[in-house]
Amino acid sequence: MSYLIKKYSKIAPVWLIFFLSFQVFSQQVKDTLLLIKQYHAEGRAYVQKQEFDKAFVSLTSADKLAHVFNNKEEQLHVEFSIAQLHYYLHNYKKAEQAAKKLIAELKKTNKERELAEAYTLLGLISSEINAFSQAEDALKQADNWFTKNNDEKDRANVVLGYGVLELKKRNYKVAINYLDAAIPIFESNQANYQEAYAYLSKAEALLSSRQEDIPNGLQQAKISLEKAQGIIAPNNFIKLDADSYKIASYIALKENDFLLAEEKMSIYEKKNDSLYQIFLNAISKGINSEGDAGYYNEIIDKQQTDLDKQRRSINFGKMTTGLSIALIVILSLLTLSLYKNNNLRAKANDLLQDKNNELQLAKEKAEKASLAKAQFLSTITHELRTPLYAVTGLTHLLLEENPKPDQKEHLNSLKFSGEYLLSLINNILDLNKLEANKVEIEKTDFDLKKRINDVLIALKKTADDKKNQLHLEYDESIPSKLMGDPLKLSQILINLIGNSLKFTQNGDVFIRIKKMKEINNRVLLHFEIEDNGVGISKKKQKSIFESFSQASLQINRKFGGTGLGLAIVKNLLELMGSKIQLESQLGKGSKFWFDINFTISEEYSDTKDSRNQGGELDFAALENKKVLVVEDNKINQMITKKILEKNKMVCDVADNGTDAIKFVHEKEYDIVLMDIHMPGISGIEATQEIRKFNKALPVIALTAVTIDENLDDFYRAGFNEIIPKPFKTEEFFEKIYRTLENRKMPVEN
């Protein structure tokens, strides 16, 4: 006996140390389990309060810890809450993935209730993404279990799911029946969110149902909406609150109250936009939280430190054996930690890859939307030009027929409105071309001072109308021969100076051009436009260069315009390697400036600039000139012909490109005015055919230019000149006169 006591007294300390270490480790596991449950409870509470970003952080923290300590039961609970959260955030793709994964894992266990709840969630998610067959199957699986176990409370969620599914499938009467069945159960169990959601869905179904199915559907929908709103308001259900305004708008529309419908829909759109930002922030928080693998290391390191401290407090005689056991435990924990961290990093990488794929898909969708917008604007501006040509052309003809004084006043107003609308269409087309990268910078010799003077002459009438003075301060040391894009520079200056004139009354606008530096054959010029007009607030200075943006709604109403001019300036300058700058104070005026590099030209020729320059227009020289008008639109044919014949020109009309080629073969013409977009062969193809047998005949493109058309392509195709429709009559005859006078050969391929 004494021998046994001595033997076991030697090994007892070893087992005691191991037992105490195991107890410490067990306590750590219990603490971690409590922490998981705490995070999970916090996350669900945040979901109830609809603080979704905080919910993401708490639920992800719970999920991480559950995975680290391989607690399968808590993993499943947390994953269900995360799938629910994605559903609430309308992140349906992620919600569907999470729900399917959860169902697959639950099938391996005996947790039938949790499986039924997961099927319910999958059914609701599938209805939202129009996966009706999947939704029906999932809801049936859930319904079977809740019915078998006589669980009316949770079966109400399945019934709600059936109602939403039938609503999505447009079986409105069936949907209403399901929703009516679910609502009392939600009410008795104080399931406020589900009850409000059911009432809103019912209101939508009632509004969409046929009169013969539900005779008083509109009145019932109003009652259902009121009940939903009575639940939503005190509970601050932000998504349902937004949806209630959409339903209210539909009701107002049914009652033919269009103003109220527009007001409600406007509120809905604003609230929905705000929700979208909240959802994005929440999802972003979720991504950041899910990707934070270092979080595990921090918790595990903390627990290991606590464990080491407790071990060091154990003071036994067999220290060597105790330290060995402690080392084994630590190494085991570290191995487990490394293994789990590697798994987490792999999962984080997979998640980030998924998000990258989603972002890439979103980018592609945005690019497609941008292209669709560009194509739409191109089409609509082209289509607007055709009837606008009829308006401006007929107005010109009527003004030429000696109208009565009161008629002349109306016609002048119509002419002004037509020209204003044309200016707007041109601005939209310019901006659309810039945004679609369809604009290229040309390199042409030009005289800068002459170009500036031409701009000021063009804007003089605008300045006089507003009783403003234009002041030019020009640095005479600037080389006279520069190379760049004079047309785009003119467009920039016209927009900036015109903007200053518009917002200045009885004031001054200063245009300053100064040489900054000159190195070899390059010169840097500083352009500055300053006014003492109304000025721009600090807040609006940040958005003033955005499309369709002005300083305020009141300014828009008072001064007019769409806010496209400065957006065009910004885009053009960026294309030219520069940047617009602004300095302004309300009531004191504004100053815009930019710097541009130009090449100093050795040989200066103003050939391109001279296309629209020259002496006075000699109308007599156009009399009896034979013109072929190629145009498929009958109204435009009549207008163009009458305008030409008013000036005593002889005019023939061809309906299409094929007839035009035939006419030029058979008759002698002094000039051809060729439309581009015609049935059969286009104006470009017709001109190319004419050039095969007649290279000297002047051909002018008379067309409504679109975003897809590069003006240089017209010259390469054989045109001598381009007249965009609609046109000012003076410019129309001037270009015809210059083309006939120069008889310049077109550019050949």
C-alpha positions in Angstrom: 0.0 0.0 0.0 2.8 2.4 0.9 4.4 1.6 -2.4 1.3 2.6 -4.3 0.9 5.8 -2.4 4.5 6.7 -3.2 4.1 5.8 -6.8 0.9 7.8 -7.4 2.1 10.7 -5.3 4.8 11.2 -8.0 2.5 11.4 -10.9 -0.5 13.2 -9.2 0.9 16.7 -9.8 1.0 15.9 -13.5 -2.6 14.9 -13.7 -3.6 17.8 -11.5 -1.9 20.3 -13.8 -3.5 18.7 -16.9 -6.9 18.8 -15.1 -6.5 22.5 -14.1 -5.4 23.4 -17.6 -8.4 21.6 -19.1 -10.6 23.5 -16.7 -9.1 26.9 -17.8 -9.5 26.0 -21.4 -13.1 24.9 -20.8 -13.9 28.2 -19.1 -12.4 30.1 -22.1 -14.7 28.1 -24.5 -17.7 29.0 -22.3 -16.8 32.6 -22.3 -16.4 32.6 -26.1 -19.8 30.9 -26.5 -21.4 33.7 -24.4 -19.6 36.3 -26.5 -21.0 34.7 -29.7 -24.5 34.7 -28.3 -24.0 38.3 -27.1 -22.9 39.5 -30.6 -25.8 37.5 -32.2 -28.4 39.1 -29.9 -26.9 42.6 -30.5 -27.1 42.0 -34.3 -30.8 40.9 -34.2 -31.6 43.9 -32.0 -30.0 46.2 -34.5 -32.0 44.6 -37.3 -35.2 45.3 -35.3 -34.1 48.9 -35.0 -33.1 48.9 -38.7 -29.6 50.0 -37.9 -28.3 47.7 -40.6 -24.6 48.8 -40.6 -24.3 48.0 -36.9 -26.2 44.7 -37.4 -23.7 43.7 -40.0 -20.7 44.3 -37.7 -22.3 42.4 -34.8 -23.5 39.4 -36.8 -20.3 39.1 -38.7 -18.4 39.1 -35.4 -20.6 36.4 -34.1 -20.1 34.4 -37.3 -16.3 34.7 -37.1 -16.1 33.5 -33.5 -18.5 30.6 -34.2 -16.3 29.5 -37.1 -13.0 29.9 -35.1 -14.3 27.6 -32.3 -16.2 25.4 -34.7 -19.5 25.8 -32.9 -21.8 24.4 -35.5 -25.1 25.1 -33.7 -24.3 28.8 -33.2 -22.9 29.0 -36.8 -26.3 27.9 -38.2 -28.2 30.4 -36.0 -26.0 33.3 -37.0 -26.0 32.4 -40.7 -29.8 32.4 -40.7 -29.7 36.0 -39.2 -27.2 37.1 -41.8 -29.3 35.7 -44.7 -32.3 37.6 -43.2 -30.3 40.8 -43.0 -29.3 40.5 -46.7 -33.0 40.0 -47.5 -34.0 43.1 -45.6 -31.3 45.1 -47.5 -32.6 43.8 -50.8 -29.3 42.2 -51.5 -31.3 39.3 -52.9 -28.5 37.5 -54.7 -26.4 37.3 -51.5 -29.5 36.4 -49.5 -30.4 33.6 -51.8 -26.8 32.1 -51.7 -26.8 32.3 -47.9 -30.3 30.7 -47.5 -29.4 27.8 -49.9 -26.1 27.2 -48.1 -27.9 27.2 -44.7 -30.6 24.8 -46.0 -27.8 22.4 -47.3 -26.1 22.5 -43.8 -29.4 22.1 -41.9 -30.3 19.0 -43.9 -27.3 17.2 -42.4 -28.8 17.8 -38.9 -32.1 17.0 -37.2 -33.1 20.6 -36.8 -36.4 20.4 -38.7 -37.8 23.7 -37.3 -34.8 25.7 -38.3 -34.9 24.0 -41.7 -38.6 25.0 -42.2 -37.7 28.6 -41.2 -34.9 28.6 -43.7 -37.2 27.4 -46.4 -39.7 30.2 -45.6 -36.9 32.7 -46.0 -35.8 31.2 -49.3 -39.4 31.4 -50.5 -39.7 35.1 -49.7 -36.3 35.8 -51.4 -37.2 33.8 -54.5 -40.5 35.7 -54.9 -38.5 39.0 -55.0 -36.2 37.7 -57.8 -39.1 36.2 -59.7 -37.9 32.6 -59.3 -41.5 31.5 -58.8 -40.9 27.8 -59.1 -38.2 27.8 -56.5 -40.3 30.0 -54.2 -43.3 27.7 -54.5 -41.2 24.6 -53.7 -39.5 26.2 -50.7 -42.8 27.5 -49.2 -44.4 24.1 -49.6 -41.5 22.4 -47.7 -41.9 24.9 -44.9 -45.7 24.7 -44.9 -45.6 20.9 -44.6 -43.6 21.0 -41.4 -45.5 23.9 -39.7 -48.8 22.3 -40.6 -47.7 18.8 -39.3 -46.6 20.4 -36.0 -49.6 22.6 -35.7 -47.4 25.8 -35.5 -49.9 28.5 -36.6 -47.6 31.4 -35.4 -44.6 30.6 -37.7 -46.9 29.2 -40.5 -48.2 32.8 -40.8 -44.9 33.7 -42.4 -45.3 31.0 -45.0 -48.9 32.2 -45.7 -47.4 35.7 -46.1 -44.9 34.2 -48.5 -47.7 32.6 -50.6 -49.4 36.0 -50.7 -46.3 37.8 -51.9 -45.7 35.1 -54.5 -49.2 35.3 -55.9 -49.0 39.1 -56.0 -45.8 38.8 -58.0 -47.5 36.3 -60.3 -50.4 38.8 -60.7 -52.9 36.4 -59.2 -54.3 39.3 -57.2 -57.5 37.8 -55.8 -55.6 34.7 -54.5 -52.9 37.0 -53.1 -55.5 38.9 -51.1 -56.9 35.7 -49.6 -53.5 34.6 -48.4 -52.7 38.1 -46.9 -56.1 38.3 -45.2 -55.3 34.9 -43.6 -51.9 36.0 -42.3 -52.7 39.5 -41.0 -54.8 38.4 -37.9 -52.1 36.0 -36.8 -49.4 38.7 -37.1 -51.7 41.1 -35.1 -52.3 38.6 -32.3 -48.6 37.8 -32.0 -47.5 41.5 -32.3 -45.4 40.8 -35.4 -45.6 44.4 -36.4 -43.2 44.4 -39.3 -44.9 41.4 -41.0 -48.4 42.8 -40.3 -47.5 46.2 -41.9 -45.8 44.5 -44.9 -48.9 42.3 -45.4 -51.2 45.4 -45.3 -49.0 47.2 -47.9 -48.9 44.1 -50.1 -52.7 43.7 -49.8 -53.2 47.4 -50.8 -51.0 46.8 -53.9 -53.0 43.7 -54.8 -56.3 45.5 -54.4 -55.2 48.4 -56.6 -54.1 46.0 -59.3 -57.2 43.7 -59.2 -60.0 44.0 -61.7 -63.3 45.7 -60.9 -65.3 42.6 -61.6 -63.2 40.6 -59.1 -63.2 43.1 -56.3 -65.8 45.9 -56.9 -64.7 48.3 -54.2 -60.9 47.6 -54.5 -59.9 51.3 -54.4 -61.7 52.0 -51.1 -60.3 48.8 -49.5 -56.8 49.7 -50.7 -57.0 53.1 -48.9 -58.1 51.3 -45.7 -55.3 48.8 -46.0 -52.8 51.6 -46.5 -54.0 53.5 -43.5 -53.7 50.4 -41.3 -50.2 49.8 -42.6 -49.2 53.5 -41.9 -50.6 53.2 -38.4 -48.1 50.4 -37.7 -45.2 51.9 -39.6 -45.1 55.3 -38.1 -44.5 54.4 -34.4 -42.1 51.6 -35.3 -40.1 53.6 -37.8 -40.0 50.9 -40.4 -38.0 53.0 -42.9 -38.3 50.7 -46.0 -42.0 50.1 -45.5 -42.5 53.9 -44.9 -41.0 54.6 -48.3 -43.2 51.9 -50.0 -46.3 53.4 -48.4 -45.8 56.6 -50.4 -45.5 54.6 -53.6 -48.9 52.9 -52.8 -50.4 56.3 -51.9 -49.2 57.6 -55.3 -51.0 54.7 -57.1 -54.2 55.5 -55.1 -54.0 59.2 -56.1 -53.5 58.2 -59.7 -56.6 55.9 -59.6 -58.5 58.9 -58.2 -57.2 61.1 -61.1 -55.5 63.4 -58.6 -52.3 63.7 -60.7 -50.7 66.5 -58.6 -51.0 64.4 -55.4 -49.8 61.3 -57.2 -46.7 63.2 -58.4 -46.1 64.6 -54.9 -46.3 61.2 -53.3 -44.1 59.6 -55.9 -41.5 62.3 -55.5 -41.4 61.6 -51.7 -41.1 57.9 -52.4 -38.2 58.4 -54.8 -36.4 60.6 -52.3 -36.9 58.2 -49.5 -35.9 55.3 -51.7 -32.7 57.0 -52.8 -31.8 57.6 -49.1 -32.5 54.0 -48.3 -30.3 52.9 -51.2 -27.4 54.8 -49.7 -28.2 53.3 -46.2 -28.2 49.8 -47.7 -25.0 50.5 -49.6 -23.3 51.7 -46.4 -24.5 48.7 -44.5 -23.3 46.2 -47.2 -20.0 48.1 -47.3 -19.7 47.7 -43.5 -20.5 44.0 -43.9 -17.7 43.6 -46.5 -15.2 45.4 -44.4 -16.2 43.5 -41.3 -16.2 40.1 -43.1 -12.7 40.8 -44.5 -11.2 41.7 -41.1 -9.3 38.4 -40.5 -7.0 40.1 -38.0 -10.0 40.3 -35.6 -9.6 36.6 -34.9 -5.9 36.9 -34.0 -6.7 39.7 -31.5 -9.3 37.6 -29.6 -7.2 34.4 -29.7 -4.1 36.2 -28.6 -6.0 37.8 -25.7 -7.3 34.4 -24.6 -3.9 32.8 -24.9 -2.4 35.6 -22.8 -5.1 35.1 -20.1 -4.4 31.4 -20.2 -0.7 31.8 -19.7 -1.2 34.1 -16.8 -3.4 31.6 -15.0 -0.9 28.8 -15.7 1.9 30.8 -14.2 -0.1 31.1 -11.0 0.0 27.3 -10.5 3.0 26.7 -8.3 3.8 23.0 -8.1 6.9 21.1 -7.5 6.9 19.4 -10.9 7.4 22.6 -12.8 9.1 21.0 -15.8 6.2 18.6 -16.4 3.7 21.4 -16.0 5.5 23.6 -18.4 5.6 20.8 -21.0 1.8 20.3 -20.7 1.2 24.0 -21.0 3.5 24.2 -24.0 1.5 21.4 -25.7 -1.8 23.1 -25.0 -0.4 26.5 -26.3 1.0 24.9 -29.5 -2.3 23.1 -30.0 -4.2 26.4 -29.7 -1.8 28.1 -32.0 -2.1 25.3 -34.5 -5.9 25.6 -34.3 -5.6 29.4 -34.6 -3.4 29.2 -37.7 -5.7 26.6 -39.3 -8.8 28.7 -38.6 -7.1 31.9 -39.7 -6.1 30.3 -43.0 -9.6 29.1 -43.5 -10.9 32.6 -42.7 -8.4 34.3 -45.1 -9.5 31.9 -47.8 -13.2 32.7 -47.2 -12.4 36.4 -47.1 -10.5 36.1 -50.4 -13.5 34.3 -51.9 -15.9 36.9 -50.6 -13.7 39.7 -52.0 -13.6 37.9 -55.3 -17.4 37.7 -55.3 -17.6 41.4 -54.6 -15.1 42.2 -57.3 -17.2 40.2 -59.7 -20.3 42.0 -58.6 -18.6 45.4 -58.9 -17.3 44.4 -62.4 -20.9 43.5 -63.4 -22.2 46.8 -62.0 -19.5 48.6 -64.0 -20.5 46.9 -67.2 -24.2 47.7 -66.5 -23.3 51.3 -65.9 -21.3 51.4 -69.2 -24.2 49.9 -71.1 -26.6 52.4 -69.5 -24.2 55.2 -70.4 -24.1 54.0 -74.0 -27.9 53.6 -74.1 -28.2 57.2 -72.8 -25.8 58.5 -75.5 -27.7 56.6 -78.2 -31.0 57.9 -77.0 -29.8 61.5 -76.8 -28.3 61.2 -80.2 -31.5 59.8 -81.7 -33.8 62.3 -79.9 -31.7 65.4 -80.8 -31.7 64.2 -84.5 -35.4 63.6 -84.4 -36.0 67.0 -82.8 -34.0 68.8 -85.6 -36.3 67.6 -88.4 -39.6 69.1 -87.1 -37.6 72.1 -85.7 -36.3 72.7 -89.3 -40.0 73.0 -90.4 -40.7 75.5 -87.6 -37.8 77.8 -88.3 -38.1 77.4 -92.1 -41.8 78.2 -92.2 -41.3 81.1 -89.7 -38.6 82.6 -92.1 -40.9 82.2 -95.1 -43.8 83.8 -93.3 -41.7 86.8 -92.2 -40.6 87.3 -95.8 -44.3 87.6 -96.9 -44.9 91.0 -95.4 -47.0 90.0 -92.4 -49.2 92.4 -90.4 -47.4 94.2 -87.5 -49.1 92.0 -84.8 -48.4 88.9 -86.9 -44.8 89.9 -87.3 -44.4 90.3 -83.5 -45.7 86.7 -83.0 -43.5 85.4 -85.8 -40.4 87.0 -84.3 -41.3 85.4 -80.9 -41.6 82.1 -82.7 -38.3 82.6 -84.4 -36.6 83.5 -81.1 -38.1 80.3 -79.5 -36.9 78.2 -82.4 -33.4 79.5 -82.2 -33.4 79.0 -78.4 -34.5 75.4 -78.8 -31.9 74.9 -81.5 -29.2 76.2 -79.1 -30.4 73.8 -76.4 -30.3 70.8 -78.8 -26.8 71.8 -79.9 -25.6 72.0 -76.3 -27.1 68.5 -75.6 -25.4 67.1 -78.7 -22.1 68.7 -77.8 -22.2 67.4 -74.2 -23.3 63.9 -75.4 -20.4 63.8 -77.8 -17.9 64.8 -75.1 -19.2 62.2 -72.7 -19.1 59.5 -75.4 -15.5 60.4 -76.3 -16.6 61.2 -79.8 -14.8 64.6 -79.9 -11.2 64.9 -81.1 -8.9 67.9 -80.8 -7.8 69.4 -84.1 -4.4 71.0 -84.9 -4.9 74.1 -87.0 -3.0 77.3 -87.5 -4.9 80.3 -86.3 -4.6 83.9 -85.2 -5.6 84.1 -81.5 -6.3 87.8 -81.3 -8.5 87.7 -84.4 -10.4 84.7 -82.9 -11.0 86.6 -79.6 -12.3 89.6 -81.5 -14.7 87.5 -83.5 -16.0 86.0 -80.3 -16.6 89.5 -78.8 -18.3 90.7 -81.9 -20.6 87.7 -81.8 -21.5 88.5 -78.2 -21.8 92.2 -78.5 -25.6 92.2 -79.0 -26.0 90.0 -75.9 -23.9 92.5 -73.9 -25.8 95.5 -75.2 -29.2 93.9 -74.4 -28.1 93.5 -70.7 -26.4 96.9 -70.8 -23.0 95.4 -70.0 -19.5 96.5 -71.1 -17.0 94.0 -72.6 -13.3 94.8 -71.8 -10.5 92.9 -73.5 -7.0 93.0 -71.9 -4.7 91.2 -74.4 -1.0 90.6 -73.9 0.6 91.8 -77.2 3.7 89.6 -76.5 1.6 86.5 -77.4 2.9 85.1 -80.8 0.4 85.8 -83.6 0.8 82.4 -85.1 -0.5 79.5 -82.9 -1.5 75.9 -83.6 -4.4 74.3 -81.8 -8.2 73.9 -82.0 -9.6 77.4 -82.6 -13.2 76.2 -82.9 -13.2 74.5 -79.5 -11.4 77.5 -77.9 -14.1 79.7 -79.3 -16.8 77.5 -77.9 -15.2 77.6 -74.5 -14.9 81.4 -74.5 -18.4 81.9 -75.9 -19.8 79.8 -73.1 -17.8 81.5 -70.4 -18.3 85.0 -71.6 -21.9 84.3 -72.4 -22.4 82.9 -68.9 -20.9 86.1 -67.3 -23.1 88.3 -69.5 -26.3 86.3 -68.6 -25.7 86.8 -64.8 -24.6 90.4 -65.0 -26.8 93.5 -65.5 -25.5 97.0 -66.1 -22.0 95.8 -65.3 -18.7 94.8 -66.7 -17.1 91.6 -68.1 -13.4 91.5 -68.4 -11.6 89.1 -70.7 -7.9 88.8 -70.0 -5.4 86.8 -72.0 -1.8 86.7 -70.8 1.4 84.9 -71.7 2.7 82.9 -68.8 5.9 81.4 -70.3 7.4 80.5 -73.7 9.8 77.7 -74.2 11.2 76.7 -77.6 8.1 76.4 -79.8 5.5 76.1 -76.9 3.7 78.9 -75.2 1.5 78.7 -72.0 -1.4 81.2 -72.0 -3.6 82.2 -69.1 -7.3 83.0 -69.9 -9.4 84.8 -67.4 -13.1 85.9 -67.6 -14.3 88.1 -64.7 -17.7 89.8 -64.1 -19.4 91.8 -61.3 -22.7 90.0 -61.6 -24.8 88.0 -59.1 -22.0 85.6 -58.1 -22.2 81.9 -57.0 -22.5 80.5 -53.5 -19.7 78.3 -52.0 -22.0 75.3 -51.9 -23.0 75.6 -55.6 -19.5 76.2 -56.8 -18.9 72.4 -56.2 -21.6 71.4 -58.6 -21.8 74.3 -61.1 -19.8 72.4 -63.8 -22.1 69.3 -63.6 -24.6 68.7 -66.4 -27.9 70.5 -66.1 -26.7 72.3 -63.0 -27.2 76.0 -62.1 -26.7 78.0 -58.9 -30.3 77.6 -57.8 -33.8 77.0 -58.9 -34.6 80.7 -58.6 -31.6 81.6 -60.8 -32.8 79.1 -63.3 -36.2 80.7 -63.4 -34.9 84.2 -63.6 -32.1 83.9 -66.1 -33.1 80.7 -68.0 -30.9 78.1 -69.5 -30.2 74.5 -68.7 -26.7 74.7 -67.1 -25.1 72.8 -69.9 -22.6 75.5 -71.0 -20.2 75.2 -68.1 -20.4 71.4 -68.3 -19.3 71.6 -71.9 -16.5 74.0 -70.9 -15.2 71.6 -68.3 -15.2 68.6 -70.6 -13.6 70.5 -73.5 -10.8 71.9 -71.3 -10.1 68.4 -69.9 -9.9 67.2 -73.5 -7.4 69.9 -74.2 -5.3 69.0 -71.1 -6.5 71.9 -69.0 -8.8 72.5 -66.1 -11.4 75.2 -65.4 -11.0 77.2 -62.1 -13.6 79.4 -60.3 -13.5 82.1 -57.7 -16.8 83.8 -56.8 -18.7 85.6 -54.0 -22.5 86.1 -53.9 -23.4 89.7 -54.9 -19.8 90.5 -56.0 -19.3 88.5 -59.2 -17.4 85.6 -60.5 -14.0 84.9 -62.1 -13.2 81.8 -64.3 -9.8 81.0 -65.5 -7.7 78.3 -67.2 -4.3 77.8 -68.7 -3.6 76.1 -72.1 -0.4 75.2 -73.9 -0.2 76.0 -77.6 2.4 75.2 -80.2 3.9 78.3 -81.9 3.3 77.9 -85.7 6.1 78.6 -88.2 3.8 79.0 -91.1 0.4 80.6 -90.4 -2.5 80.1 -92.8 -6.2 80.8 -91.9 -7.6 78.5 -94.5 -10.0 76.6 -92.2 -11.0 79.8 -90.4 -11.8 81.4 -93.7 -14.5 78.9 -94.6 -17.1 81.3 -93.2 -15.2 84.5 -93.5 -15.0 87.0 -96.4 -16.7 90.1 -97.8 -20.4 90.9 -98.0 -22.7 88.3 -99.3 -23.7 89.0 -103.0 -27.2 87.6 -103.3 -27.4 88.7 -106.9 -24.7 86.2 -107.7 -27.0 83.4 -106.6 -29.8 84.2 -108.9 -30.6 81.6 -111.6 -28.2 79.1 -110.1 -29.4 75.6 -110.5 -29.7 73.7 -107.3 -30.6 70.0 -106.7 -32.2 69.4 -103.3 -31.9 65.8 -102.1 -34.4 65.3 -99.3 -36.8 62.5 -98.4 -39.0 64.5 -96.0 -41.8 66.2 -98.1 -42.2 69.2 -95.7 -38.5 69.8 -95.6 -38.4 69.6 -99.4 -41.1 72.3 -99.7 -39.4 74.6 -97.2 -35.9 74.3 -98.6 -37.2 74.8 -102.2 -39.3 77.9 -101.2 -36.3 79.5 -99.4 -34.1 79.0 -102.5 -36.7 80.1 -104.9 -37.4 83.3 -102.8 -33.8 84.1 -103.7 -34.5 83.5 -107.4 -32.6 80.2 -107.6 -33.8 77.4 -109.8 -34.5 74.3 -107.8 -35.1 70.6 -108.5 -35.9 68.0 -105.8 -34.8 64.4 -105.5 -36.5 62.1 -103.0 -33.6 59.8 -102.4 -29.9 59.2 -103.2 -30.5 56.9 -106.2 -32.6 59.6 -107.9 -30.0 62.2 -107.0 -27.3 60.3 -108.9 -29.6 59.9 -111.9 -30.5 63.7 -111.9 -26.8 64.7 -111.8 -26.1 62.3 -114.7 -28.8 63.8 -116.8 -28.7 67.6 -115.9 -26.3 70.3 -115.2 -26.4 71.8 -111.7 -24.4 74.5 -110.0 -24.7 73.0 -106.6 -26.2 70.0 -104.7 -27.8 70.1 -101.2 -27.6 66.5 -100.0 -29.5 65.1 -97.0 -27.6 62.3 -95.2 -30.2 60.0 -93.6 -32.4 58.7 -96.3 -34.1 55.4 -97.3 -32.1 53.3 -99.7 -28.5 54.6 -100.1 -27.4 57.4 -97.8 -26.3 60.8 -98.7 -22.7 59.9 -98.1 -23.0 56.9 -100.5 -24.8 59.0 -103.1 -22.0 61.7 -103.0 -19.3 59.0 -103.3 -21.0 57.7 -106.5 -21.3 61.3 -107.9 -17.6 61.9 -107.3 -16.8 58.9 -109.5 -18.0 60.9 -112.6 -18.1 64.5 -111.4 -15.4 65.8 -109.1 -16.0 69.5 -109.7 -19.7 69.8 -108.7 -20.1 71.5 -105.3 -22.0 69.2 -102.9 -23.1 70.5 -99.5 -24.3 68.1 -96.7 -27.7 69.5 -95.4 -28.3 67.3 -92.4 -29.3 67.0 -88.7 -25.9 66.0 -87.3 -25.8 63.2 -84.7 -23.3 62.0 -82.2 -22.1 59.2 -84.4 -21.1 61.5 -87.2 -17.6 62.9 -87.5 -17.6 66.0 -89.6 -14.2 65.1 -91.1 -15.8 62.0 -92.6 -18.2 64.2 -94.6 -15.2 66.0 -96.2 -13.4 62.7 -96.9 -16.6 61.4 -98.5 -16.6 64.2 -101.1 -18.6 67.0 -99.5 -17.4 70.6 -99.9 -19.3 72.0 -96.9 -21.8 71.1 -94.1 -24.9 73.0 -93.1 -26.5 71.5 -90.0 -30.3 71.5 -89.9 -32.1 73.6 -88.8 -30.1 76.6 -89.9 -30.2 80.4 -89.9 -31.1 81.5 -93.4 -28.3 84.1 -93.5 -25.7 81.4 -92.7 -27.4 79.0 -95.2 -27.0 81.4 -98.1 -23.6 82.5 -97.0 -22.2 78.9 -97.1 -23.8 78.3 -100.5 -22.3 81.5 -101.8 -18.8 80.8 -100.4 -18.9 77.2 -101.8 -19.9 78.5 -105.2 -17.3 81.2 -105.1 -14.4 79.0 -104.0 -15.3 76.0 -106.0 -12.9 74.2 -103.8 -12.2 70.6 -104.6 -13.2 68.2 -101.8 -10.8 66.0 -99.9 -10.2 62.7 -101.6 -9.7 59.4 -100.0 
